[in-house]
């Protein structure tokens, strides 16, 4: 790995202006794509956390007021929202991966043209190990567990009480 930088390596002085413009355009486009969808992914997660807290609060309030049918509908609504968030997470995961792949290819191109291996930030990021599962796996697991709990809540309630919805 060549870590000594020369001005030509950093400024791409050996490239023509159109080549530099194309590289800059491609780099900006890939980064903006990745950034947009990674940001959307976080917004979906934040929405899910907030929505789950409101749904759980509404469910508990309905149970306390003996509005069991309402509680059942709230639980079903929570399950639908959790499954929808799971589907959105899968979609944004795919869109983020498209951006990640483009960035890896651009990094390879930049590193090859500039002889600077330090440009390979995405390529050099280690894959998640079993001890630290990937973000998509974690979010997928949490949303599916939440959906299951929302779906099972009315059944669990009817098992521990004499209440029938």
Secondary structure as GFF3:
##gff-version 3
##sequence-region A 1 165
A	DSSP	alpha_helix	7	11	.	.	.	ID=ss1
A	DSSP	alpha_helix	17	64	.	.	.	ID=ss2
A	DSSP	alpha_helix	68	114	.	.	.	ID=ss3
A	DSSP	three_ten_helix	117	119	.	.	.	ID=ss4
A	DSSP	alpha_helix	135	160	.	.	.	ID=ss5
###
